[in-house]
Structure formats: C-alpha cells, structure tokens
Amino acid sequence: MLKSRIILFVIAIALVAVFFSLPKVVVDNENESIEREAEPIENNSSASGQSSVSANEKMSESHGGNIPEDIKKDIERLRNSLSIAESQENSVIFADSLASVFKELNRLDSAAKYVELSQEDNEIIGNAYYEAFSFAADVEKAKGLAVKTREYLQKVLDKNPTNNSAKIKLAMTYVSSENPMKGISMLLEVVEEDPDNEEALFNLGILSIQSGQYNKAIERFEKLLKNHPDNIQAEFYLALSLMNNGQKVKAKKLFTEIKNKSNDEQLLAAVESYLNEL
C-alpha cells in the first residue's frame, strides 16, 4: 500500500469532521523521524486589532480564488469598515464577519487571522490556526501556522494542563516539526492519562498506518471502537490496517459493513477501491 495513497484518503475522509482533521505525516519507525505534507496558505497578520491584508492574500484571492464578484465586494466592504472602525466593539464585529466569509470560502488561514482579531479566547484562536495548519500543503507556510497554533494552545495548557484536546492539537504540530518525538510523546501522555481518548487514539492509529506499524494501528483502532462504535473513520482505517496486515477476510468483511451503512460518497469510493483489490 503506497503511503501517498494513504495520505490521499486521509485528506478525503478527514472532511467528515474537523475534530479529526490531521496534518498528513509519514513516520519512519526505525529512525523515529517524520516528514510532512501540507496545503497552501496565506500569510497571517499579528493580533494587533488592525486589519492587514498581505500581498500573498491579495494574489491568492485574485488568481487562485474563483471568488464570486459579490463576495469580493463584501470582503472589501468589511475590510474597509474594519480599517476605519472607531470602537473595539465594531472592530470585533467586522473581523468576525470576515472570519465567517473566509471560512465559507475554505480559506482557513485568512479565517484564522480574523478569528485572532475578533476573539480573546486563546483556545478558539488556536483551534482556528490548527484547522488551517491541518489542511496546509506548502511546508514553509504551514510551519508559520504551526507556530501560531502553538502560541495560543500553549497558553491554554499553561492555564489548564488537563485540557487534552488542546494538548493533542499541540502535539500534532510537533509531529510535523523538527522535533516529532515531542509530539508523539505528548499523544502517548494523553493516552496514559485517558486510555480511551478518541482523538488521541485516532491520531496514533493514523501515525501507525503511515509508518507501516499495522499491528499497532489495529490495536489503536480496535480500542477506540470499543468505546466509540459509531466512529466510521476509525472503522475504515481499521479495515485498511487489517488489509495491509494480511488479514484480508476480516478487512473485506469490515469494508462491506462500512459500504452498507455509509452515505459518504468519498468514503464509499475509497471502500469500493479496496474491495476491488480484495
């Protein structure tokens, strides 16, 4: 099974829920090193309370965008209103509106920038940057989003070390960095404290698949499904792990069960592809 194909289905199926939006990583089991892929993003401005639109953002919108003219006009109107807002309250309203517009356009880095301008909650801001990071494909730009994610989610953990959701997201930014073992250690710490943590088990299972550790992936996904039997993503990756581990009869049975109960077209296309191989 090619790792690039695994990554393709990670991207397709992760759209089911942002909760499981993962940076795409490949773990080298022997060297404990990790390489990452990411998706293009725009530069982000600092949380100064002022609107700042980078040249890259302008270029992305004009050349890569296919943004309807009426929405472009709305964006410019909101930006102009933000730039001349005379009160903090109005600034927040306009920044929040811009965040919503860019979220709808799936321009997650721009959305995160305006979330940063409109919010005071570090976790909300950190989660917005993490979402943009998770779907990024340009390595250098993704590094910037990872830094922004860590900036805010570390503040969350400093105040509440038991916030495992923030810790898991923080861990995944390290998994894709020059210090991947720090991220993996953080995920393992979460599982040690909370053995049935759905998000941590899912991420560890994906990392095990991408490093070719299919026995470990099977263990992670089976444990996850004991307490979260409706997690169809985990079922899919369990079936994938079984197939790559040589347990084709079990894999075929599970793929068939998924096919009979899911309505997700992308998931069904992936399932059908593997059933054809089996």
N, C-alpha and C positions, 0 to 999 in steps of 0.2 A: 504494500500500500504506500503510494508516494506521499511524502509529508505535504507537498504542495496541494494535493487533493484534499487532505485533511483540513488544511487551512481554508480552502475554498468553502467547505461545508461548515466550518466554524463561522465564517462570515455570513453565510446564507441563513443558518439556523439561529444564530445569535439575535436575529431581528425579532424573535418571538418575545423577548423581554430584555430591557436594558439591564435588569438585575444580573443577567449572565453575559453582559457584553464584555468580552475579554480581549486584551491585546493578543495578537497572534504570535506565539512563541514556539521555538524549537529547542528542546532541552537535550544536550549531549550528556548521556548517562555517565560516561567514563570521565570526562573532563569537567563535569558539572558546570559547563558553560552554556550560555543561552544566546541565540540570535533572535531578532525580532523583525516583524514586518509591521507597517503602519500605513495610514491613509493620508493624502494631502490635506493640509490645514492652512488656515491663515494665521498671521501673527496676532498676538494678543497684546492689548494695552494694559497698563497698570491700573489699579483701582484708585484712581485719583479723584473720581467724581466727575471727570470731564470726558466728553466723547472724543475719541481719537481713532480715525479710520486710516489704516495703513495703506500704502501703495499696493501691497500684495492683496489686501482685501478688495480694493477697488478693481484691480486687474482680474481677480477671481470672479467677481460679480459680473464684469463686463464680458469676459472671454470664456469663462467656464460655466456660465451660470444658467442660461435659458430662464432667467427670471422674468416673469410677465411684466410688461411696462407699468401696469397699475400698481404692482407690488413694489417695483423700483421707486415709483413716485412716493409711495407710502413710507418707504425706508428713508428716502431723502427728507421727507417732511418731518419724520420723527427725529432724525439726526439733527436737523436744523432747530427743532424745538428743544432738543436736549442741550444743544450748544448755547442757547440763549435763555435757558430756564433760570429764573430768578430765585427759586427756592429749592431746597433739598427734596421736598415732597414732590414737586413737579419733575425734578431730575429722575427720581426713582420711578415715577410713573412712565416716563418716556423710555428709560433704559429697559424697564420690564417689558414694555410693548415691543421694543426692538429684539429683546431676547426671544420672545414668543414668535416673532416673524421669522427670525433666523432658524429657530428650532423647527418650524414648519417646513422651511426650505432645506432642512437637513444640513445646514452649515453650522455644525456643532461647536466649532471653535469660536466663531463670531457670537453665537448664542451664549457661550460661557463667558465671553468678555463682558457682555451686557448684564448677565446674571451677577457678575462680580461688581458691576456698577450699581446694581439695584438692590443687592442683598447685603445683610450684615451677618447672616448665619454662615459660619465657616464650612459647615458640612454641606449645605446646599451649593455653595460656590465650588467646593472641592469635588462634589459629585458631578457638577456640570463640566468641569475640566476633565474629570476622569472619563466621562462619556465621550467627549471629543477625542481624548487620547486613545480610547479603546477602538475607535474606528479610523485611526490615522494610518497613513501609508508611507508618508515621507519621513524617514528616520530622524533627520535633524529637526524638523518641525515638531515631530512627536515628542522629542526629548524636552522641548520647551513646555509642552502641555503636561508632561510628566512632572516637571519641576513645579508648575503651578498647582497641580493636584497635590503634590507632597506639601507645598507651602500651607495649604488650607487644611488638609486632612491631618497633618501632624499637629496642628493647633487643636483640632478636635480630640485627638488621642491624648494630648498633654492634659486636657481638662477631664477627659473620661477614658482612661486606659482600657476599660471593658467594652468599648464600642467596637465590636468585632467587624461590623460592616465597613467602617472606615479603615480598620486595620487591614482587611482583605484587599480593599482597593489600593491602599498604600503599598501593600506587598506586591501587587501585580505591576505597579510602576517600577519597582526594583527588579522584578523578574526580567524585565526588558532592558535593564540598565547594565552598566559595567560591573555591578555588584549583585548578580542574580541570586546568589545563595542567601543574601539577606532577605529577599522577598520570599523564597521558598521556606526559610526558617520561620518567618512570620506566619505563613499559612499553616505550617505544622504546629506552631504555638496555639493558633486558634483551634485546631482540631484536638489538640491535647486538652485545652480548657473546655471545649464544647465538641465532643466527639461526633455529634450528629449535625453539625453546622452545614446546611445545604450548600451555601455559596462556596465555602472553603473546600468541601469535598468535590464539588463540581470542578472548580479550578484546578485542584490537584489531579483530578481524573484526566482533564484535558492535557495537562502538562505530561502526565504519564503516557498518554497516547502519542504525543508528539515526540517523546523521547524513546518510543518503542517499548516501554515497560508495560506490556498489555496485561500481565498478571496483576500488577499493582492497580492499573486502571480499572480492571474488573472488580477488584476489591473495593475501590473507592465508590464506583457507581452502584454496586450492589448494596453497600452500606447506606448510601444516600437514598436509594429507592425503598429501603425498609421503612423509613420514616416519612418519605415524600413520594409515594407511589404514583402521583399524578404528574411527576416531572418527566415529560415526554422527551425532552432533550437528553436527559440522563439515560433514558431507555435506548435512545438512538446510539449514543456513544458506548453504552454497554454492549449493544449488538455489534457495533463496529470493532470493539475490543475483542469480543469473542471470535469474530470472523478472523481477525488478524492473529489471534492466538491459536488458530487451527480448530476451534470448536464450531464448525460450520453448521451443524444440525441445530444447535442452540441459537446460533446467530440468525439462521433463516426463520426459525420459529418466532423469534422476537421481532425481527423486521416485519414479518407478516402481521403480527399483532398490532404493530405501530401503523402499518398501512390500513388496517381495518378500522382504526379508531381516530385517525388524524385527518383534518381537513386542510392542513397547511400545504400549499402547493409545492413550496421549495423543499420542505421536509419529505414529502411524498416522492418528489423527483429523485432525491438522494437515496431514499429507501429503494425505489424501483431500480436504480442503478446497481445497488449492491445485490439485490435479489437476482438480477440478471447474471451477475458474476457467480452467484451461488447456484 
